[in-house]
Amino acid sequence: MDKKFKDAAKKKFIENILSVKVWVIFILLIISTLALFHGMLAGDVWAGLNGGVISTVFALREGFKVAKVRSEDDTENMMP
């Protein structure tokens, strides 16, 4: 593989690990799974909760990607 590709892949992996969305999903899964094991959640509630939050996080991520525009000085700004 190309060295530039490997470097870019490493950078992207580290960015994702440091991402807030990854930690929100990770913590949610741990807490909800513990609640499921202790009988505080039913299986269908666990699936609905995790599926809803994960899909919302990724939908917001994609929405923000769509909302980004390039300004004239080549910086990314959110649309007003």
C-alpha positions as CSV (number, residue, x, y, z in Angstrom):
1,M,0.0,0.0,0.0
2,D,1.0,3.6,-0.6
3,K,2.6,5.4,2.4
4,K,0.3,8.4,1.9
5,F,-2.7,6.2,2.1
6,K,-1.5,4.5,5.3
7,D,-0.8,7.8,6.9
8,A,-4.2,9.1,5.9
9,A,-5.9,6.0,7.3
10,K,-4.0,6.3,10.6
11,K,-5.0,9.9,10.9
12,K,-8.7,9.2,10.1
13,F,-8.7,6.3,12.7
14,I,-7.3,8.6,15.4
15,E,-9.7,11.3,14.5
16,N,-12.6,8.9,14.9
17,I,-11.3,7.5,18.2
18,L,-11.1,11.1,19.6
19,S,-14.5,12.0,18.2
20,V,-17.3,12.9,20.6
21,K,-19.8,10.8,18.7
22,V,-17.8,7.7,19.2
23,W,-17.6,8.2,22.9
24,V,-21.4,9.0,23.2
25,I,-22.3,5.8,21.4
26,F,-19.7,3.8,23.4
27,I,-20.9,5.0,26.8
28,L,-24.5,4.7,25.8
29,L,-24.0,1.0,24.8
30,I,-22.2,0.2,28.0
31,I,-24.8,1.8,30.2
32,S,-27.8,0.4,28.4
33,T,-26.2,-3.1,28.2
34,L,-25.6,-3.0,32.0
35,A,-29.2,-1.9,32.5
36,L,-30.3,-4.8,30.3
37,F,-28.3,-7.3,32.2
38,H,-29.7,-6.0,35.5
39,G,-33.2,-6.3,34.3
40,M,-33.9,-2.6,34.2
41,L,-34.5,-2.6,30.4
42,A,-36.3,-5.1,28.2
43,G,-34.6,-6.3,25.0
44,D,-36.9,-4.3,22.7
45,V,-36.4,-1.1,24.7
46,W,-32.6,-1.7,24.6
47,A,-32.7,-2.1,20.8
48,G,-35.0,0.9,20.2
49,L,-32.9,3.1,22.5
50,N,-29.6,2.3,21.0
51,G,-30.8,2.2,17.4
52,G,-32.5,5.5,17.8
53,V,-29.6,7.3,19.4
54,I,-27.0,5.8,17.0
55,S,-29.1,6.7,14.0
56,T,-29.7,10.2,15.3
57,V,-26.0,10.8,15.9
58,F,-25.1,9.7,12.4
59,A,-28.0,11.6,10.8
60,L,-26.8,14.8,12.5
61,R,-23.2,14.1,11.3
62,E,-24.4,13.8,7.8
63,G,-26.6,16.9,8.1
64,F,-23.6,19.0,9.2
65,K,-21.6,17.7,6.3
66,V,-24.3,18.8,3.9
67,A,-24.5,22.2,5.6
68,K,-20.7,22.9,5.2
69,V,-19.8,25.3,2.4
70,R,-16.5,26.6,1.1
71,S,-16.0,30.3,1.6
72,E,-13.9,32.4,-0.8
73,D,-10.8,32.1,1.4
74,D,-11.0,28.3,1.3
75,T,-12.1,27.8,4.9
76,E,-15.2,25.8,5.9
77,N,-18.0,27.7,7.5
78,M,-21.4,26.6,8.5
79,M,-24.2,28.2,6.5
80,P,-26.0,31.0,8.4
